[in-house]
Amino acid sequence: MKNSNSKTWLKPGTRQCLLRRALIKSMGYTDVDLDKPIVGIINTWAETNPGHYNFRQMADAVKRGVWAAGGFPLEVNTMSICEVFFDISSLIYRNLLSITTEELIARHPFDGVILLGSCDKNVPAQLMAAVSANKPMIFLPGGPMLPGNYKGESLACGTDSFKLWTRYLAGELTEKDLNEAEGCLYGSIGACPIMGTANSMQCATESLGLSLPGSATALAVSAEKMRYAEETGRTIMNLIERDIKPTDIVTKKAIENCITVLMSSGGSTNLIIHLTAIARRAGIELKLEEFQKISERTRVLVDVKPSGKGTVGIEFHQAGGVPALMKELEPLLHTDVLTVTGKTLKENLEHVEPPYRPDVIAPFDKPLKPEGGIAVLYGNLAPRGAVIKRSAASILKFRGEARVFDTLAEAEKYLLDPNSDMDENKAIILRGYGPKGAPGMPEFGNYMPIPPKLYKRGIKDYVRITDSRMSGGAFGTVVLHVCPEACDGGPLGAVRNGDIIEMDVEKGILNVELSPEQIAERLKETTFQSKESFERGFVRHYIDNVLQADEGCDFPYMR
């Protein structure tokens, strides 16, 4: 069956046409409506997703824009993914949401679609679907939330929750203090206000050219966001008229622009997985080396948490948001790429002013960090690569003993034990939590706490190495996405307590001081199974089919 659109779907002159027109009229619509292009509004609203709680109101604003520009909007709901509400890694359901969204776009009589998304896995899932279905599309970012405030201190969700928990474990805060603070971590609904995965992905949609300029950082609870929603509804009609499709916009050049913005903003390491999957859906091969190459030629300019101090919807947006950052990065960008405005990036940036707040978006010649926010590491411990968010790390060179754990519970017990031999010269290895192993590659890189005995000595960071992921809002020296994972025969499975680990971020090195023969012999003696047993359903399907992190954790048949 070919992709449907409104005119061919009606099948004029047939009995199907009679039935289809009659069913639409049963909802109160008219002949006038049926003469217009049909615009699908794909909404991920749910009461189990605080980041998307404003989407009903946003969808109404979108419809105003579609009606005003001569379209016929029809809203469809999909599943909504919030990491907190799932009892298993929600990365699994990114692929499910992408498949179902693709089918909704392809099989419905939509001449064009507007996607509403905000949170971590929803945005990449929707973009993967849109590129695969390839109908005229524009993405509406749901926007960041307001920061919270506790006793005069600005707080920002997960990033500050890690700090509060460390202080609680060290005895600086009581349970009563925590209870009071938890109501102050989130200032409103919307995406977590730091440059975590959600806001990194929303900024990615804009830097790819798939969202209106300025829309990614507008607060979820603002009149400005509603105006962007209405304008998005009007803009889709121009894209339909000109037949501009996602693959016209998501080119290799556009992806390179997006990676440049990611590296300069101190964005989430999770985007390496998501952008790889999106690129592959568009038929573009994207390798880890390309992320490293772009990171080396750019610089961190944005001062927001977790790498800096501010928040996305306040300081970064007030400084000019993504357009101002791209203006500062313009010499590094491919400005001839097409965007959803119907114009090139060069035309979009023509009248953009320099950042209004150079303390938040630094000048390129006075960067906050001399290189991009993420680095890629290789070595006999990660032959297919690993990543580290160096903009949020404090240890960039290390040589020391490994302490190895196959469960998070065992690692936590060791780290919190005042009588353990843990010190700053140890590297914690947490393995078996990759795409197949956990399954779904959970964000356990940030669940290994600062040992209280180190914190009391003023030590607030140590080296952690894992085949799992890390929340985009987390910080510290955590090497992630070690590939291949232990459950896929990766060399992480060969490491033993006392082995010497070498890491050098500047040189891109991650090694264990073992010979190839030693690694091979140990792997023969070691087997890893998924942490949980699933015999049926989508999770079983995921374990059996998911690709490794360097290939985007997608399914091979979706490329």
C-alpha positions in Angstrom: 0.0 0.0 0.0 1.4 3.4 -1.0 1.5 6.3 1.4 -1.9 7.9 1.6 -2.8 11.6 1.0 -6.1 13.3 1.2 -7.1 13.4 -2.5 -6.1 9.9 -3.5 -7.4 8.5 -0.2 -10.9 9.7 -0.9 -11.0 7.7 -4.2 -13.5 10.0 -6.0 -16.3 8.2 -7.9 -16.2 5.0 -5.7 -18.3 3.7 -2.9 -15.2 4.1 -0.6 -15.4 7.9 -1.3 -19.0 7.9 -0.2 -18.2 6.1 3.1 -15.1 8.1 3.8 -16.7 11.5 3.2 -19.7 10.4 5.3 -17.6 9.3 8.2 -15.8 12.6 8.3 -19.1 14.4 8.1 -20.3 12.3 11.1 -17.9 14.4 13.2 -19.5 17.6 12.1 -17.1 18.6 9.3 -18.3 19.9 5.9 -17.7 19.8 2.2 -15.6 23.0 2.6 -13.3 21.2 5.0 -13.0 18.2 2.8 -11.7 20.4 0.0 -8.7 21.4 2.0 -5.4 19.7 2.5 -5.5 17.4 5.6 -2.8 18.1 8.2 -2.1 15.5 10.8 -1.3 16.8 14.3 0.5 14.0 16.1 0.3 14.6 19.8 2.3 12.9 22.5 0.2 14.4 25.4 -0.2 12.2 28.5 -0.8 12.6 32.2 2.2 10.3 32.7 4.5 12.9 31.1 4.9 16.2 32.9 7.1 17.4 30.0 4.1 17.1 27.6 1.3 18.3 30.0 0.8 21.5 28.0 0.3 19.8 24.7 -3.5 19.9 24.6 -3.3 23.7 24.6 -0.5 23.7 22.1 -2.5 21.5 19.7 -5.4 24.0 19.8 -3.0 26.8 18.9 -1.6 24.7 16.1 -5.1 24.1 14.7 -5.8 27.8 14.7 -2.8 28.3 12.4 -3.7 25.4 10.1 -7.3 26.6 9.7 -6.1 30.2 9.1 -3.8 29.1 6.4 -6.4 27.0 4.6 -5.8 23.5 6.0 -8.0 20.9 7.6 -6.3 19.7 10.9 -7.0 16.3 12.4 -5.3 15.4 15.7 -4.0 11.9 16.5 -2.5 10.7 19.8 0.4 8.4 20.2 2.2 6.8 23.2 4.1 9.3 25.4 7.5 8.4 27.0 8.7 9.8 30.3 11.8 8.2 31.7 10.5 8.5 35.3 7.2 6.7 34.7 8.7 3.7 33.0 9.9 0.8 35.1 12.4 -0.2 32.5 14.8 1.8 30.3 12.6 4.0 28.1 15.1 3.8 25.2 13.4 0.6 24.3 10.2 2.4 23.6 11.9 5.1 21.4 11.9 2.4 18.7 8.3 1.4 19.3 7.1 5.1 19.2 9.1 5.6 16.0 7.4 2.6 14.3 3.9 3.5 15.4 4.4 7.2 14.5 5.7 6.3 11.0 2.7 4.1 10.4 0.3 6.9 11.5 2.0 9.4 9.1 2.2 7.0 6.2 -1.2 5.3 6.4 -3.4 8.3 7.2 -4.6 10.7 4.5 -2.3 13.4 5.7 -0.8 15.8 3.2 1.5 17.1 5.9 2.1 16.5 9.6 3.0 18.5 12.7 4.8 16.6 15.4 4.5 17.8 19.1 7.3 16.6 21.3 9.6 17.6 24.1 11.0 14.8 26.2 14.1 12.6 25.8 13.0 9.6 23.7 9.9 11.2 22.1 11.7 13.7 20.0 14.2 11.3 18.3 11.4 8.7 17.9 9.3 11.3 16.0 12.1 12.5 13.9 13.1 8.9 13.0 9.5 8.3 11.9 9.2 11.6 10.0 12.3 10.9 8.0 11.2 7.4 7.2 7.6 8.3 6.2 8.9 11.4 4.4 5.8 13.6 4.1 5.9 17.4 4.5 6.6 17.9 8.2 7.4 20.5 10.8 8.3 19.8 14.5 6.9 21.9 17.3 9.2 21.7 20.4 7.2 21.6 23.7 9.7 23.9 25.4 11.6 23.9 28.6 10.2 24.2 32.1 10.9 27.0 34.6 13.7 26.3 37.1 12.7 25.8 40.7 14.0 27.7 43.8 14.8 26.5 47.3 15.8 28.9 50.1 17.1 31.4 47.5 19.0 28.9 45.4 17.9 28.2 41.8 17.3 24.5 41.3 17.1 22.5 38.0 15.6 19.0 38.2 17.9 16.0 37.8 21.1 18.0 37.8 20.5 19.5 41.2 18.9 16.3 42.6 22.2 14.5 42.2 23.9 17.3 44.2 21.2 17.2 46.9 21.4 13.4 47.2 25.2 13.6 47.6 24.8 16.1 50.4 22.1 13.9 52.0 24.4 10.9 51.9 27.2 12.9 53.5 24.9 14.0 56.3 24.7 17.7 55.3 20.9 17.5 54.6 18.2 15.8 56.6 15.2 13.9 55.3 13.0 16.9 56.1 15.3 19.1 54.0 15.0 16.7 51.1 11.2 16.6 51.4 11.1 20.4 51.3 13.5 20.6 48.3 11.6 18.0 46.2 8.8 20.4 45.7 11.2 23.0 44.5 13.2 21.0 41.9 10.7 21.6 39.1 9.3 25.1 38.6 6.6 24.1 36.1 5.6 21.6 33.5 7.8 21.3 30.4 11.1 19.7 29.5 13.7 19.6 32.3 15.3 23.1 32.1 18.9 22.1 31.7 20.7 21.1 28.5 19.8 17.5 29.1 18.6 15.1 26.5 15.2 16.7 26.1 16.4 20.3 25.5 19.4 19.1 23.5 17.0 17.2 21.2 14.6 20.2 20.9 17.6 22.4 20.0 18.7 19.7 17.6 15.3 19.9 15.7 15.9 23.6 15.3 19.5 23.3 14.3 18.6 20.6 11.8 16.1 23.1 10.2 13.0 21.1 11.2 11.5 23.7 13.6 10.9 27.4 13.5 13.9 29.5 14.4 13.7 30.4 18.1 11.0 27.9 19.0 13.1 25.3 20.8 14.0 27.4 23.9 10.7 29.3 24.3 9.3 28.3 27.7 6.6 25.6 27.8 4.4 27.9 29.9 4.6 31.1 27.9 2.4 33.0 25.5 5.4 33.0 23.1 5.2 29.2 22.9 1.5 29.5 21.9 2.4 32.0 19.2 5.1 29.6 17.9 2.4 26.8 17.9 0.1 28.9 15.7 2.8 29.9 13.4 3.9 26.3 13.1 0.3 25.5 11.9 0.5 28.2 9.2 4.0 27.1 8.1 3.0 23.5 7.3 0.7 24.7 4.6 3.7 26.3 2.8 5.7 23.1 3.1 2.7 21.1 1.7 2.3 23.6 -1.2 6.1 23.4 -2.1 6.3 19.6 -1.3 9.3 20.1 1.0 9.9 16.9 2.8 12.1 15.9 5.7 14.8 14.3 3.5 15.1 17.6 1.6 16.1 19.1 5.0 17.9 16.3 6.9 21.0 16.1 4.7 24.6 15.3 5.8 25.3 19.0 5.9 22.3 19.7 8.2 23.4 16.9 10.5 26.9 18.3 10.7 25.3 21.7 11.6 23.3 20.0 14.3 26.4 18.2 15.8 28.2 21.6 15.8 25.4 23.1 17.9 25.3 20.0 20.2 29.1 20.3 20.9 29.0 24.0 21.4 26.0 23.9 23.8 27.3 21.2 26.1 24.5 19.0 25.0 23.7 15.4 26.0 25.7 12.3 25.1 22.5 10.6 24.3 22.2 12.6 21.1 25.1 10.6 19.6 22.8 7.6 19.7 19.7 9.5 18.5 21.3 11.5 15.7 23.0 8.3 14.4 19.6 6.6 14.3 17.9 9.6 12.6 20.7 9.9 10.0 20.5 6.2 9.2 16.7 6.5 8.6 17.6 9.2 6.1 20.1 6.9 4.4 23.1 8.8 5.8 26.0 6.9 7.4 27.1 8.7 10.5 30.2 7.4 12.3 31.5 8.2 15.8 34.7 9.6 14.2 32.6 12.4 12.7 31.3 13.5 16.1 34.9 13.7 17.3 36.1 15.6 14.3 33.4 18.2 14.7 34.0 18.4 18.4 37.6 19.2 17.9 36.9 22.1 15.7 34.2 23.8 17.8 34.1 25.1 21.3 31.7 25.2 24.3 30.0 28.6 24.2 26.8 28.0 26.2 26.9 28.5 30.0 23.9 26.4 31.2 23.6 23.3 33.5 24.9 20.7 33.7 28.1 22.0 32.2 27.5 25.5 33.4 25.2 27.7 35.6 22.1 28.8 33.8 18.9 27.2 32.4 17.7 26.8 28.8 14.3 28.6 29.0 15.6 31.5 31.0 19.3 32.5 30.5 19.9 30.7 27.1 16.6 31.8 25.6 17.1 35.4 26.9 20.6 35.4 25.3 19.0 34.6 21.9 18.7 30.8 22.0 19.6 28.6 19.1 19.6 31.4 16.4 22.0 33.5 18.4 24.3 30.5 19.0 24.2 29.5 15.3 25.0 33.1 14.4 28.1 32.9 16.6 29.0 29.6 15.0 28.1 30.7 11.4 31.7 30.4 10.0 31.6 26.6 11.0 28.1 25.9 9.5 26.8 24.9 6.1 24.5 27.9 5.6 23.2 26.7 2.2 20.9 24.1 3.8 17.1 24.3 3.4 14.9 24.7 6.5 11.2 24.5 7.3 10.9 28.3 6.8 11.3 27.5 3.1 14.6 29.6 3.3 18.2 28.6 3.7 20.0 28.8 7.0 21.9 31.7 5.6 18.7 33.6 5.0 17.3 32.7 8.4 20.5 34.0 10.1 20.7 37.2 8.0 19.0 39.5 10.5 19.8 37.5 13.7 21.7 39.7 16.1 24.7 38.6 18.1 23.9 37.0 21.5 22.3 39.5 23.9 24.2 38.0 26.8 27.8 37.1 26.1 28.0 35.7 29.7 25.6 33.0 28.6 26.6 32.5 24.9 30.3 33.4 24.9 32.0 34.8 21.8 33.7 32.2 19.7 37.1 33.7 20.4 36.5 33.7 24.1 35.0 30.2 24.7 34.0 28.6 28.0 35.9 25.4 26.9 38.4 25.2 24.0 36.8 22.1 22.4 33.3 20.7 22.0 31.4 19.2 24.9 31.6 15.5 24.0 34.7 13.4 23.2 34.9 10.0 21.6 37.4 7.4 23.1 38.8 4.2 21.5 41.1 1.5 22.7 41.2 -2.2 23.6 38.4 -1.5 26.1 36.2 0.1 23.5 37.2 -1.0 20.0 34.0 0.5 18.5 34.1 3.6 20.7 32.9 5.1 23.9 31.9 8.7 24.7 32.4 11.1 27.6 30.8 14.5 28.3 34.1 16.3 28.9 32.4 19.7 29.4 30.8 18.2 32.6 33.9 16.1 33.7 36.8 17.1 35.9 39.2 14.2 35.3 40.5 14.0 31.7 43.5 11.9 32.3 43.7 8.8 34.6 45.6 5.7 35.3 44.5 3.5 38.2 43.0 0.2 39.4 39.6 -1.1 38.3 36.9 -2.1 40.7 34.4 -4.2 38.6 30.6 -4.7 39.2 28.0 -6.6 37.3 25.1 -5.0 39.1 24.3 -1.5 40.1 23.3 -2.6 43.6 26.7 -4.1 44.2 28.4 -0.9 42.9 26.3 1.3 45.2 27.0 -0.9 48.2 30.7 -0.7 47.6 30.7 3.1 47.0 28.6 3.8 50.1 30.6 1.5 52.4 32.9 3.7 54.7 35.2 0.6 55.1 35.7 -0.1 51.4 39.0 0.5 49.7 37.5 3.1 47.4 39.6 6.2 46.7 40.2 8.6 43.9 42.7 6.3 42.3 40.1 3.6 41.5 38.0 3.4 38.4 34.5 1.9 38.8 33.5 -0.5 36.0 29.7 -1.1 35.7 29.0 -3.6 32.9 26.1 -5.7 31.5 23.8 -2.6 31.1 24.1 -2.1 27.3 21.4 -2.2 24.7 20.8 -5.9 25.0 22.0 -6.4 28.6 19.7 -4.3 30.8 17.9 -4.3 28.3 17.6 -0.9 26.8 20.9 0.7 28.0 19.5 2.5 31.1 20.9 5.8 32.4 22.9 4.1 35.2 26.1 6.1 34.5 24.7 8.8 36.8 23.5 6.3 39.5 26.9 5.6 40.9 27.0 8.1 43.9 30.0 10.1 45.1 31.3 8.0 48.1 30.5 10.0 51.3 34.0 9.3 52.6 35.5 11.0 49.5 33.0 13.9 49.5 34.0 14.7 53.1 37.6 15.0 51.9 36.5 17.5 49.3 36.6 15.0 46.4 33.5 15.4 44.2 34.4 13.3 41.1 35.9 10.0 40.2 36.2 7.8 37.1 33.2 5.6 36.1 33.2 3.4 33.0 30.1 1.7 31.7 28.3 0.3 28.7 25.1 2.0 29.9 24.0 5.6 29.2 23.8 8.7 31.4 21.1 11.3 31.9 21.7 14.4 29.9 21.3 16.4 33.1 24.1 14.5 34.9 27.7 15.5 35.3 31.1 14.0 36.4 33.7 11.8 34.8 31.7 9.0 33.3 32.7 7.1 30.2 29.6 5.8 28.5 28.3 3.7 25.6 31.4 1.4 25.8 31.0 -0.6 22.5 30.5 -3.4 22.0 28.7 -4.0 25.3 29.6 -6.8 27.7 26.4 -8.8 26.7 27.6 -8.7 23.0 31.0 -10.0 23.8 32.7 -6.7 24.4 36.1 -6.5 26.2 34.5 -4.8 29.2 33.6 -8.3 30.2 37.3 -9.3 30.5 38.2 -6.7 33.1 38.9 -7.9 36.6 39.5 -6.2 40.0 43.0 -4.7 40.1 43.4 -4.4 36.3 45.0 -1.1 35.3 42.8 1.3 33.4 44.2 4.1 31.3 42.1 7.0 30.1 43.3 10.1 28.2 40.4 12.2 26.9 42.8 14.6 25.0 44.3 11.7 23.1 41.0 9.8 22.8 42.3 6.7 24.6 40.5 4.1 26.8 42.6 1.0 27.5 43.0 -1.8 30.0 46.6 -3.0 30.4 45.9 -6.5 29.1 47.2 -8.2 25.9 44.8 -9.2 23.2 45.4 -12.8 24.1 44.6 -12.2 27.8 41.3 -10.4 26.8 40.3 -13.2 24.4 41.1 -15.9 27.0 39.1 -14.2 29.7 36.1 -13.6 27.4 36.0 -17.4 26.7 35.5 -17.9 30.4 32.8 -15.2 30.8 29.2 -15.0 29.7 26.7 -12.3 30.3 22.9 -12.6 30.1 20.3 -9.8 30.1 19.6 -8.6 33.6 16.0 -9.5 33.3 14.3 -12.4 31.5 11.7 -11.5 28.8 10.1 -14.3 26.8 7.5 -12.4 24.9 6.3 -9.0 23.6 8.1 -6.0 22.3 11.0 -6.1 24.9 11.9 -9.6 23.7 11.8 -8.3 20.2 14.1 -5.4 21.2 16.7 -7.7 22.8 16.8 -10.0 19.8 17.1 -7.2 17.2 18.6 -4.0 18.7 21.9 -2.7 17.2 24.8 -1.5 19.3 25.2 2.1 20.5 27.6 3.1 17.6 24.8 2.2 15.2 22.1 4.2 17.0 20.3 1.3 18.9 17.8 1.1 16.1 16.5 -2.1 14.4 18.4 -3.3 11.3 15.3 -3.5 9.2 14.3 0.1 9.9 17.4 1.6 8.2 
